[in-house]
């Protein structure tokens, strides 16, 4: 089995002067769930090369067994430093697509046409599409049969209350929860920072960093069917 991971190339946190990117746990936890199960994972990003890591996600406050494993995993770090350019990857080579979050995707993957085309190709060909935390933003501009992919679907993503808690509600270009609802998604959330994963057919969404490992497990279940 082969899964394509798509990571952000965006590193500026709005006009704050701070850095953003992808959230380490949301990459590492799903990556190890899948690779430990024998899945071949390919990494891609809009610009290729090293995708930016949100520096906050590397701090001790947010360390988990998966992030600690990643810290000492030279082989995976080397692989991450050489992601493929998104425009060079093809749906036909993979069995599923997975999007780790972090705030970065709100700025680039949200409207990246290569990403949008890939998701449409995966979904239309009966292959699972998974996204966690802020990454469900990648679904917002995807249309299937003339309507938004999330329209009428059960979905989740980073909650407004969680965005308020990290004090970025006035920094981000849009709120994942609001936008999923606006596109017709049936949004649900669990407790802030708790595990909440929603599966609707081929679509898997996770609410926050804590949900990333479970989202990958759900993806693995779909792939084994």
N, C-alpha and C positions, 0 to 999 in steps of 0.2 A: 504493500500500500504506500502511496505517495501523497503527501499533503504539502500544499504551498502556504507558507506564512508570509503575510504582507505587513511590513512595518513602515511607519511614517519616516519622512525625510525632513520634517519641519522641526526647527529647534527654538524659535522665538516665542516666548509666552506673551503674545499680544504686545502691548506697549509698556510692559513692566520692566523691561531691561533684563529680565530673568530668562533662564533657559528652560525648555521643555523637550519633549521627544516621546519615546515610548516608555512605558512603565515596566521595569525589570521583571517583577513578579508575573505580570500578565504575558510576558514572553517565556520566562524560564519554566514556570509551573506547567503550562500546556506542552511546551517543547519536550520536557522530560517524561510527562505522561505518555506522549505519543512515541518518542524514540525508544523508551524503555519497553514499549510494546512491539517494537520492531518496525515502526513506521519510518519511512524515509522522508525527512523534512527538508524542503528547499526554502531558502530565505530570499525575499525580494523586497524592494522599496522603490519609490518613484525615481530617485536619483541614482540608485545603486550604491555600492560601497558601504561604509559604516553608517548605519542609521543613528541619529542622536538619542542618547539615553537621558531621560529626565533625571537630573542630579539628585532630586529628593528621593527618588526610588532606590538609590544606592546607599542611603543612610541606614544606620543601625535601627532606627525607629521602624523601618519597613522591611527588615530582613525576615526571611522565612527559610525553611529548609531548602526550597528550590533556589532562592537567590544566593544562599551560601554555597550551594553546589555550583552555581554558575560562576561565582567569584573565583573559584579555583579550577574552572573548566577551560583550559587553554584552547582545546580543540574547537569548542563551540564559539568561543570569543573570536577565534581566527575565522571561522565560518561567517560569523556575524559581520566581521570587518569587510567581507567581500560579497555582500548581497547582490543578486542580479538586478538589473534594471527592469522595472515592471513591464515596460513595453516589449521586453525580449522573452517573456514567459508566456506559455500557451496553456489554456485550460485542458487540452487533450492529453497533456503529460501527467495529470494529477487526478486524484480521486476526491479531493476536497480542498477547500480554502479556509484559512483561519486568520483572523485579524486581532492581534493584541492591541490594547488601548494605550492610555496615556493621553495627554491633551493634544499632542501633535496632530493626530488624524483630523481634528476639528478644522484645521487650516488647510491641509493638503489632500488627504485621501477622500475627504467629504465630496470634493468636486473633481477628482482626478479621473479623466476619461478612460485611461487604461484600466484603472481599478473598476470603474463602473462596467466597462465592457466585459472584464473577467468575471465579475459576479453574475452578470446576465448569462454568460456562457455556462458557468458552473451550474447555476440554478436551472436553466433551460434544459441542460443535459442530465438532470437528475442527480446532481452531486451536492453534498452538504456544503452549506455556507455558515461559518461561525464567526462571531465577533463579541468581544467583551469590553465592558466598562464604557469608555468614550468611543470605542471602535464601531458600535452600531450606527454611528454617523455615516459610515461608508455605504449604508443601505439606502440612505434618504433620497438619493438621486437615481436609484436603480428602478427601472420600469420593466415590468413583465406583462406582456399582452396589453400594453397601453395604460396600465395603472401602476402606482408605486408598489414595489415588491412587498413592503410592510403593510399595505392596505388590507385590513381584515385579518392580519396575522397577530398571534400572541407574541409579544416581544418585551424585552426589558433593556436596560442600559443605565448608565450613571444617572442617579436620581437628582432632582433639583435640590433636595435637602442635603445631599452629599456635596454638591457643588457649592452650596451656601457654607457648608462646614469648612471647606478648604478656602473660602473667601475669594473665589474666582468667578462668581456669578456675573460680575460686571466686567470681566476680562475676556471671557470666552466669546467667540463670534456667534454662538448659538447654544442652546441647552438641549442636550440629547433627549431628555424626557419629553419636553415640549414639542420638539420636532417629530419624534416618532408618533406622537398623538396627532399632530397636524397632518401627517401623511396617511392617517387612517389606521395606524397600528393600535392594537389592544394592549396598551402598556400596563405592566404590573411591576410592583417592587416589593422587596422584602425589607427587613430591618436595615437601616443604614449600616454599611460595612459588613453585613452578614452575607451568607451564601444564598444567591437566588439566580437560578438558571431556568430559562424557558426554551422548550423545544416545540416547534410547530412545523411538522413535516420535515423538510430539508433545512430549515432555519433554526440555528441555535444562537441564543443571545444570553450573555451574563451581565449582571448588574454592575459589578465593581471588581477590584483586584482579587478579593477573597473568592469570587465566583469563577476565576479563570481556570483553576484546576478541574473543577466539576464540569465546566463547559467542555474541556478537552476529553473528559471521560465520556460525556454524552456523545461527543463526536466519534469517539472510538467505537461506541456501541452501534452507531449508525453505519460506520464503515464495515463492521463485522456482520451486518445483516445480509 
